[in-house]
Amino acid sequence: MSSYSESNSTPSIATSKSPHTDYRPLEVKKLTPMYQHYVKVKQQYPNALLLYRVGDFFECFFQDAVTISQELELMLTSKEGGKEIGRVAMTGVPHHALDRYSRLLVEKGYAVAICDQVEDSAQAAAQGRMVERQITKLLTPGTLTDEGMLSAKHNNYLAAVIIAGEHWGLAYADISTGEFFTTQSKELTNLNLELLRLQPAEILIPTNAPDINSLLRPGEKSQYLADVLPDCFCYSLRSQTPFTLNEAKSKLLINFRVRSLEGFGCEHLPLAIRAAGGLLEYIEDTQKAHQVPLQLLRTYNQVDFLILDYQTRRNLEITQTVRDGSFHGSLLWALDRTCTAMGGRALRRWLLEPLISIKGIIARQNSIQELIDNPTLRQDIRQLLRSIYDLERISGRVGAGTANARDLLSLAESLVKLKELAELVLQGQSLYLKALQNIPPDLEKLGHYVIDHLVESPPLHLKDGGVIRDGINADLDTMRKRLEDDRQWLANLEITERERTGVSNLKVGYNKTFGYYLSMPRSKAEQAPNNYVRKQTLTNEERYITPELKERETRILTAQDDLNKLEYEIFVELRLKVAEKAQEIRKIAKAVAAIDVLSGFAEIAVFQGYCRPEILDSRLIEIRDGRHPVVEQSLGFGLFVPNSTNMGNNEKETNPDLIILTGPNASGKSCYLRQVGLIQLMAQTGSFVPATTAKLGISDRIFTRVGAVDDLATGQSTFMVEMNETANILNHATEKSLILLDEIGRGTATFDGLSIAWSVAEYLATEVQGRTIFATHYHELNELASILSNVANYQVTVQELPHEIVFLHQVRPGGADKSYGIEAGRLAGLPASVISRAKQVMNQIETHSKIALGLREGISQVNPKNNKNNKAELIEQLDIFDDF
Ligand SMILES: Nc1ncnc2c1ncn2[C@@H]1O[C@H](COP(=O)(O)OP(=O)(O)OP(=O)(O)O)[C@@H](O)[C@H]1O
């Protein structure tokens, strides 16, 4: 078996970097005409896997066949490629399974070009020529729109990045929902943060690579990828041209039919324009026949949101758990009470983009409050939402001309429901409820119009007919009537002919070769009337046709064809009519998604006993009886021990900036730390929070450093990962940040670790002065509280019984004096001799440690606000590890 793809005589059809390359020369002229066409198409899409329609299959040949058979575990076979060529590698998938297989390939990071037959093969065969085929779709990870290829509650983003020195532009769009955003900023680390937040399915990079248009799969290296770009994404290398300012700008102006980009807020942001224009060009390039209607471009600013870096999103387990990456156990899991796919996607976005605008947060809170105060309204809204389909994505498919009749009907039924929704919220006072009061009446009319046109349960395939109701189109009705008459005549034929011939077992049959025929046993052949024309003789049966039967047959077959065509035309017209309203529908869809999230927040607030936090323009964090929203739900009602938190207004006794949190293993330190972070984050999404009362100042960022794992991919040790993350926090945190540190300095020698932990805590309290909770097993850090006025000690308490420790999970003022680490070792089953030796060693260390001694001797209080003056003194006083 051979596989070919590259030729000496023709341009290469796969480049050396492509994963599907075969270097053997191929003489294209010696291939059969179909293969010659295949090669020609492949040359246009060298970096995509080509699936080529042959009869009922999508086949692929040469090296693509090898790649696809390996990736999809399909049988690799071979097929004659031409007399002098011999057999070439081939694999294929049935046409009805195309979506499934191409989705799998795209998920693996490949681009897939679909080359379909665009005419009736019988017609081409009748004219003795090859059936015409064209590329009908180019699927890449970021340009999917088909329902079956997307996850309902996830956005599928396509992004484009421009880097110019330390400045960068980033545009992203979800072409299935039409959202389209752009931004420009500086510092490449912020670009990295933003990409990790968005998790795009594909990122476009302009390059001068010789191999433009190639798609790098996650983890593939390239000199064209800047170091700052995370290697966990797919990158499409594109030509520079559409990303130049002139090209990009005019593409945007033409596409949105505007004279200036002022209204989009990016007129003076060249990098944002270049990214957005280049992205638009790519969409046009890949979508072929289907025009993708994007919503108006919106410019955003990264600092409009509470910034959550990758570690923080991971450590706070916002969308998936750290342990196994599952949805179950994440914050999203705990809070998702949405009823629609649009609401599900919006909730995910809101949790990843909490607000910093107090006004915005209060607007959301007001709507939640209104929905809590009016339970009947809330339940009615939620009931109605359950019957609303994915307006955003369906209207996208309608606009692109790929929606089928079922899509259109679902959309229409949802449009009618919108009217009911508008009536329900008529008395609403808050912003989000009011937004739904103004649903344009013509959308409801449009809904009814479509419902009146389409049958109740239309078939999946449009060209099979049976889509349009009777009474919509006079021609259609006449054709249907005529066809029905002919079919009736055919149905009666068996009875009339039996009577006429006297042959009681005469039958009417159909086969592909002769069409309709009359059959009777050979023994009765002499009873065949004169107008019977014999067509076929079988062992026991004679088959006949009659001129009238042939005439009716032709009429039935052509009428069915004409009927299907006419129905299709009526459907396309209907779809275009809806497409004109796509933007309007999507606007309403946003309001529906928002009310879905807010009614879900109201629901959970009621059933989980959340309170409305007071949002302040300050640094205060005052949470009374706070709970961890996820652990609380996992443990079951009433089992979680609530704990309060007071931080952030520099009164050491009541509100410190930095809390040193100590407590035995498994007492609940990590849980408490995360609980505070999650409450802050939830509050800034507008949600109510798990606490009795809460007053929360707006945070600009939440930082977390929790545990550490070796980053084998970048060859970094546990300790280096920990230090990198810590450095990032110290360099970027501000006094408005919330910093949650769970163990620092554990990955190295005890005293190095303790020294680093100490100086990090001190730096945060004196230089950064953000709100910090620092959980640690280094009890020595408790001494900081006696030195710095904005540091306080808290501990998670346990009750010591003669033979066991009882975890109380209560956070109380004061530092823990014991770790119970040896006790934990005993419980875990360490040998008794090891435990008793450990106790001896610990006694020795405690007696001789100069750390504790040194710290306790003559250290005066240092006020962090005057820390510059006291710095030298502080350093001297704390120079205590030297002589250990
Ligand atoms: N407030 C609480 N109420 C009830 N159970 C709690 C509470 N806090 C923690 N727990 C339970 O205790 C377990 C251990 O908590 P956590 O992991 O926070 O301990 P830790 O002090 O950080 O331990 P280590 O120091 O070993 O990392 C949690 O899995 C949770 O089930």
The ligand as a MOL file (V3000), in Angstrom:
LIG
                    3D

  0  0  0     0  0            999 V3000
M  V30 BEGIN CTAB
M  V30 COUNTS 31 33 0 0 0
M  V30 BEGIN ATOM
M  V30 1 N -15.6310 25.0360 58.7410 0
M  V30 2 C -15.7060 23.7270 58.5140 0
M  V30 3 N -16.7820 23.0140 58.8550 0
M  V30 4 C -16.8480 21.7000 58.6330 0
M  V30 5 N -15.8740 20.9800 58.0500 0
M  V30 6 C -14.7660 21.6290 57.6830 0
M  V30 7 C -14.6230 23.0220 57.8810 0
M  V30 8 N -13.4120 23.3870 57.4090 0
M  V30 9 C -12.8230 22.2860 56.9500 0
M  V30 10 N -13.6350 21.2100 57.1060 0
M  V30 11 C -13.3170 19.8340 56.7160 0
M  V30 12 O -11.9960 19.5420 57.0880 0
M  V30 13 C -11.2700 19.0290 55.9780 0
M  V30 14 C -9.8170 19.5080 56.0180 0
M  V30 15 O -9.7830 20.9010 55.8600 0
M  V30 16 P -8.5470 21.6540 55.2080 0
M  V30 17 O -8.0390 20.9210 54.0410 0
M  V30 18 O -8.9740 23.0490 55.0440 0
M  V30 19 O -7.4610 21.5210 56.3800 0
M  V30 20 P -6.0380 22.2160 56.5200 0
M  V30 21 O -5.9850 22.8070 57.8750 0
M  V30 22 O -5.7710 23.1270 55.3970 0
M  V30 23 O -5.0770 20.9560 56.4440 0
M  V30 24 P -3.5100 20.8840 56.0360 0
M  V30 25 O -2.7680 21.7740 56.9590 0
M  V30 26 O -3.1930 19.4450 56.2280 0
M  V30 27 O -3.4460 21.3170 54.6110 0
M  V30 28 C -12.0160 19.5350 54.7580 0
M  V30 29 O -11.9490 18.6220 53.7180 0
M  V30 30 C -13.4450 19.6960 55.2350 0
M  V30 31 O -14.2060 18.5370 54.9330 0
M  V30 END ATOM
M  V30 BEGIN BOND
M  V30 1 1 1 2
M  V30 2 1 2 3
M  V30 3 2 2 7
M  V30 4 2 3 4
M  V30 5 1 4 5
M  V30 6 2 5 6
M  V30 7 1 6 7
M  V30 8 1 6 10
M  V30 9 1 7 8
M  V30 10 2 8 9
M  V30 11 1 9 10
M  V30 12 1 10 11
M  V30 13 1 11 12
M  V30 14 1 11 30
M  V30 15 1 12 13
M  V30 16 1 13 14
M  V30 17 1 13 28
M  V30 18 1 14 15
M  V30 19 1 15 16
M  V30 20 2 16 17
M  V30 21 1 16 18
M  V30 22 1 16 19
M  V30 23 1 19 20
M  V30 24 2 20 21
M  V30 25 1 20 22
M  V30 26 1 20 23
M  V30 27 1 23 24
M  V30 28 2 24 25
M  V30 29 1 24 26
M  V30 30 1 24 27
M  V30 31 1 28 29
M  V30 32 1 28 30
M  V30 33 1 30 31
M  V30 END BOND
M  V30 END CTAB
M  END
